[in-house]
Amino acid sequence: MSANKSVFQDALKKASNAAWDQRWETAIKEYRRALGEFPDDFSARSGLALALQESNKFEQALVEYKTLVKMQPGDPAPLAHVAVLLERLNQRSQAAEVYNQIAESYHAQKQMNKAVEAWRKASALEPDRSEPHTKLAAAFAEAGHNVPAAREWFALAKLAQRSGEFLHAQQYVERALALEPENTQAKFLLNEITGRGADASSSAANPVEIARRSNLSRLAASVLDDKTPWRRADNAGQGADTDALLARAINAQEKGQAQEAIQAYEQLLAAGLTRPEVQFNLAILYQNMLRHPEAIPLLQETARVPQLAVASRFALGQSYRAQGNVDGALDNYIQAMKIVDLSTVNRAQADQVIRLYESLAEGYRAKGDEASAQRFSLILLDFLNNKGWEDKVREVRAHIELAAVTGTPLSMQEVFETPESERVIELLRASADLLKEQKIYAASDLAYQTLELAPNYLPAHVQIAEITVAAGRIADALVKYDVLAETAAVRRDLPKAIAFYRQALNLGGNDVTRRAKLINVLVQNGQLTEALDEYESVGMGLAAEGHYQKAADKYNEGLTIAARAGMSNQAVVPLKRQLALTHLKLREYDKARSLFDELYRADPEDDETRYYLVDLYLRRGENAEGERALNELLARHRNTPENVQATLVSLAESFPDNVMLHRELARFYTQQGQNDQALQILDDLGDRLLNGGRSAEAITVVQDIIALNPPQVAEYRKLLLELREPQPE
């Protein structure tokens, strides 16, 4: 059968439209219909492959992209999709092979940047494979990028060392040093390979060295202390052995005899002496000998000990960095600074500080570069080398508290890495004092001086925003806060983005767009409860403007996020209630009823839910259910007449022609001795019924009026007779 071009074009058009709207299932169906006419059409098959990928049908998508590779062998684009899909399917080795093919293709086309990126992905997927490192080293060297080339040669040297190919390892590391002579890791590795040993010396003020010396002192003291557990009478033999080993370890370590110290400490651990001082000192000896895989588990143990936590985290950072694990290094450097920072705050502030460092870690991890790890380690060293660092911590904490008043959450690390931090703190403090005195121009001058010293320091920008507000330029301040929020969000500094959006909202009223951005950042930062509160605010703002459908969409969006996160029913009750009320206003009674039923099952004691269920029963014509539910609700308030009255009045206003409700309200007034109000209710109801031609119901109402024995009772009796007489046809 010949291909039908009109069917093909119709299917392709519908598929493209569906793909544009992200209706992937429809797109898949239409692309397949198009391919049924022209199976070799590259455009239709590309569209099908993409639609399958977007639908998470990775295996089917992989088949289609492999077909596209065969159709256009020289095009790296389909190959890139194949690699991505293999990676998602956890076929790492095959994905790495495809990335190598992509790299070679780009290399042949002289597109070196893309080739390098592909080799890097291959290397990340198979770190122990030498080919990508070799290609990268050659590409970097050819481009004159010596430092990245040196890192690739160093990686090759480590691989060769692990494989026992020591000659090749030495050749590779020597190439690395030829390109980057000051590469400390390469120097250590060369020393280890050639057997020349490593330089174990370190600065006396280094936190690791301070902890090491303190440990040696404590261990030496324990040898002489009769109260030491292993020296008790019941452990006399073991105590003597332990004393001897410990003394030998301490003596060897102090003399720089690393191998002998390691042997003694290892024997102590094997004998069951798991003191943190022993573990830490052995870990540092391992580290100095470049035995990082053995040092890391010990340091992870000692990091749990409060007095060793900072030094252990710092040492862990060094070991991970020596292994090329930048993320691991940064995580531990940040943990070290967080421990110092948390030591300065009260319990109420601790959560905020922890969240700041989590955000900081995520931001650095996103960068994933060696320069970040190096800079962070230098910041820590510089800080901890300072003799008066305790005083500096208190000074910085005071600055952080001042920044918090203006809504800027800060971590200590951010202050320390600011250029000329002491001068910056001084200028901002002076600017804040001038602003309190309403000396706006002078305060502004100091704030801008701060920016000249530290252009990226956010508290300085916030100070300028505060000055702008004080000057009455609210629109300019809003722009400033929005820019600050977006900058912080891009940097993945989510606590600050949240703070800046909230400051802008405090200034600019209920801006729905800005609040939607705040919601997005809250969700990213895992603050889902706060995000749900904001969804409720956005929805209520839209509803107040009459945009009920948009409000419903926002409430549903919040509930979807809550469901994905598995949040408790209690957390989503406010959103469900607002959504139910919005459906009620949209006259979507079935949807409203379903939600209020859920709320009732979750909390049968919620009288507001019971009220709206009565309302919905009546609107849906389920009068018997409505009356039953109303009676149950009124019974709950039998001891609070004001609540009964409020309920009945509200319902009567919503349903002006409902006989049952108005008779119930009249009965309530009668019970309260308020016959005049009861008579007015019934009289008005009777008029409406008669005008509406509902004579049979009007008779009942007139009978209720007669029972009240009003002054005009004779007139009502006459009316009752007239209503009962058959009407002429």
Buried (B, 14 or more C-beta within 10 A) or exposed (E): EEEEEEBBEBBBEBBBEBBEEEBBEBBBBBBBBBBBBBEEBBEBBBBBBBBBBBBEBBEBBBEBBBBBBEBEEEEBEBBBBBBBBBBBBEBBEBBBBBBBBBBBBBBEEEBBEBBBBBBBBBBEBBBEBBBBBBBBBBBBBEEEBBEBBBBBBBBBBBBBBEEEBBEBBBBBBBBBBEBBEEBEBBBBBBBBBEEEBBEEEEEEEBBBBBBBEBBBEBBBEBBEEEEBEBBEEEBEEBBEBBBEBBBBBBBBBEEEBBEBBBBBBBBBBEEEBEBBBBBBBBBBBBBBBBBBEBBBEBBBBBBEBEBBBBBBBBBBBBBBBBBBBBBBBBBBBBBBBBBBBBEBBEEEBEEBBBBBBBBBBBBBBEBEEBEBBEBBBEBBBEBBEEEEBEEBBEBBBEBBEBBBEBBBBBBBBBBBBBEEBEBBBBBBBBBBEBBEEEBBEBBBBBBBBBBEBBEEBBBBBBBBBBBBBBBEBEEBBBBBBBEBBBBBBEBBBBBBBBBBBBBBBEBBEBBBEBBBBBBBBBBBBEBBBBBBBBBBBBBBBBBEEEBBEBBBBBBBBBBEBBEEBEBEEEBBBBBBBBBBBBBBBBEBBEBBBEBBBBBBEBEEEBBEBBBBBBBBBBBBEBEEBBBEBBEEBBEBBEEEEEBBBEBBBEBBEEBEEBBBBBBBBBBBBBEEEBBEBBBEBBBEBBEBBBEEEBBEBBBEBBBBBBEBEBEEEEEBBEBBEEBEEEEEE
